[in-house]
Amino acid sequence: MARSPAGPFWETGLRGNKLLPPILAAALATLAVFLYLPPLASVMAFAPLSARQIAIAVGLALVCTMPLELTKLGPVAEEAGQE
């Protein structure tokens, strides 16, 4: 989720790109439909995720994303934002 080279995603938000929120919503809705609607899930050979599996996926996404986002808080990131 590279929203900004100088600021973390929680500071930049979704305001800069008007197409991003509907695209994210459509992607999540499509994923939910294919995972939780049995006829489509069987066509794709998907199985519904449990709450635990969703929590693990979200946790892993944060573990992968946060180190890069936290580097944007340092002095080098502040200098890059001033260019």
VMD Tcl script that draws the C-alpha trace (Angstrom):
set ca {
  {0.00 0.00 0.00}
  {2.39 2.66 -1.21}
  {0.24 5.77 -0.79}
  {3.11 8.18 -0.17}
  {6.90 7.94 -0.29}
  {7.22 10.29 2.71}
  {4.21 9.75 4.97}
  {2.72 6.62 6.55}
  {-0.65 5.40 5.29}
  {-2.50 6.47 8.45}
  {-1.48 10.09 7.79}
  {-2.09 10.20 4.03}
  {-5.42 8.36 4.07}
  {-7.52 7.72 0.99}
  {-8.28 11.35 0.10}
  {-5.58 11.73 -2.54}
  {-6.98 9.16 -4.94}
  {-10.74 9.28 -5.48}
  {-10.76 5.95 -7.33}
  {-8.96 3.99 -4.62}
  {-11.88 3.57 -2.14}
  {-14.37 2.19 -4.71}
  {-11.70 -0.08 -6.20}
  {-10.79 -1.44 -2.75}
  {-14.48 -1.93 -1.93}
  {-15.09 -3.77 -5.22}
  {-12.07 -6.02 -4.69}
  {-13.12 -6.92 -1.14}
  {-16.74 -7.48 -2.20}
  {-15.64 -9.74 -5.07}
  {-13.41 -11.74 -2.74}
  {-16.24 -12.10 -0.20}
  {-18.69 -13.23 -2.89}
  {-16.33 -15.90 -4.21}
  {-15.43 -17.10 -0.71}
  {-18.85 -17.15 0.93}
  {-21.39 -17.81 -1.85}
  {-21.39 -21.61 -2.10}
  {-22.09 -21.93 -5.87}
  {-19.25 -19.57 -6.79}
  {-16.94 -20.95 -4.11}
  {-17.36 -24.46 -5.47}
  {-16.63 -23.33 -9.04}
  {-13.38 -21.77 -7.86}
  {-12.66 -24.58 -5.34}
  {-12.55 -22.05 -2.49}
  {-13.50 -22.71 1.11}
  {-14.77 -20.01 3.47}
  {-12.22 -18.56 5.85}
  {-12.75 -18.78 9.58}
  {-12.47 -15.71 11.79}
  {-9.10 -17.03 12.98}
  {-7.81 -17.34 9.41}
  {-8.95 -13.80 8.59}
  {-7.22 -12.51 11.74}
  {-4.01 -14.30 10.72}
  {-4.17 -12.80 7.21}
  {-4.72 -9.28 8.57}
  {-1.94 -9.77 11.11}
  {0.51 -10.95 8.46}
  {-0.41 -8.00 6.23}
  {0.35 -5.62 9.10}
  {3.62 -7.38 9.91}
  {4.68 -6.99 6.27}
  {3.47 -3.39 5.90}
  {4.39 -1.72 9.18}
  {8.22 -1.84 8.98}
  {8.22 0.17 5.74}
  {5.55 2.55 7.00}
  {7.44 3.16 10.25}
  {10.59 4.11 8.33}
  {8.60 7.04 6.93}
  {8.47 8.59 10.42}
  {12.24 9.18 10.68}
  {14.26 12.29 9.79}
  {15.21 10.99 6.33}
  {11.52 10.62 5.48}
  {10.87 14.20 6.58}
  {13.62 15.45 4.25}
  {12.18 13.42 1.35}
  {8.78 14.99 1.90}
  {10.24 18.50 1.58}
  {11.60 17.96 -1.94}
}
mol new
graphics top color blue
foreach p $ca { graphics top sphere $p radius 0.5 }
foreach p [lrange $ca 0 end-1] q [lrange $ca 1 end] { graphics top cylinder $p $q radius 0.2 }
display resetview
